[in-house]
Amino acid sequence: MSTDSVLVVDTPLLETGCILGEGPLYEPSTGILHFVDIKRCRVYHYDTNSHSIEFDEFEEPVTALALRQDGLACVTATGFALIEKDSESKPTLTYLSQPLSERERKYTRLNDGACDARGRFLAGTLESKAPGNEFGGVLYQYDPATGLARVLDDSEDITDGNGLGWSEDNSTLYFTSSCANLIYAYDYNLEDGSVSNRRVFIDGPSLGLNAPSFCDGLCIDSEGCIWSARWAGSKIVRFSKEGRIIFEIQFPKVFSVTALTFGGPENDWLFVTTAHPSVAGVADSDKVFAEYPDSGHLFKIDFQGRFKGGVWRHSFGTIDATI
């Protein structure tokens, strides 16, 4: 890979110190970047204009976010919800659906998610290795038009359901199975929200992206290329529409890069969340953290027009008027 295809980033935007930073979501109308710390049950709000930051804290983990007409919708450990907030009260979660059974909640939780162009919220679950677990990874979909959640894919080879998004024409859904080190592609029927013809789009090991580094969150740029964070891999990889590695961003002081999104006035800033080594299952996380001291911080790369974000996820409960 040529030197102009590798960018090294070693200075964070904010020293947030997240345990498990995830789910960055830029709000164009306000210039606010929302993101979560799953382990601390927090939702952060960083104002890119004033550079102020605040957070809301909940009783259970919020794992993914989506814009909606009057605020935010979210995925939590157990279901799909609205974040209700006013000036007089503490923010609360109003649940729309909690599809996981009580038994499932002992072993798994919902994880990353995004909304399609019809406002449906999709999210995957994590596969637990705990003794007694009988549940693998599952891809769920909540449809606000019907108020129902359904399983889109519960194939045995889904591990940790992670980064997902759609092609610009909405005909292809990309979905990450992290522990398998794969990104799948499905044919996506936008009219009824169904999936078919699943195939492997990115096979990490075949591209030299080997364990213990895995595919994590993703976003899609204006050229239709996929940017995939590398858990325990200290980098982001940009894949062409054909699945070739064409660009890398390396973070020498970060152990796990978790998720990313474009934003900013020209949609050419890339915001990146990261995680502390203690959640990666490493043997001596304090020693690893000493080697990667920016793990858990928030990063921003200003591409100054070189790369721009695409339309790869949508608002909750709102039909995209351009479709």
Helices and strands as residue ranges (DSSP letters): G 3-5, E 6-8, E 21-27, E 32-37, E 42-47, E 53-57, E 62-68, E 71-76, E 80-86, E 89-97, H 102-105, E 110-115, E 121-125, E 139-143, E 148-153, E 161-166, E 172-177, G 178-180, E 182-189, E 194-203, G 205-207, E 214-220, E 226-231, E 235-239, E 245-250, E 256-263, E 269-275, G 277-279, H 285-291, E 299-302
